[in-house]
């Protein structure tokens, strides 16, 4: 996870099943990341010491400015659409899916 003193911009965020999901973004407007985190808000939590869970992987390239939405038949799937990448070839799939129940 990023250094707490760095500012992250152009992240993607959504809420599903009592969890706040944060994905991608840029630190200080320069370094693009593929961090994928969630915060469980189903119970009380300390805002000065948030317990983020890290789901980061190498499937989604570092990116910023994407859209993340909840969808599917039971509204239990996250869809990441679009965004900018720092990949030299500029290649990034148009849509990524994530099942938070199975972490896949």
Helices and strands as residue ranges (DSSP letters): E 8-9, E 12-16, E 19-27, E 31-40, E 53-54, E 63-64, E 67-71, E 77-81, E 84-85, E 95-98
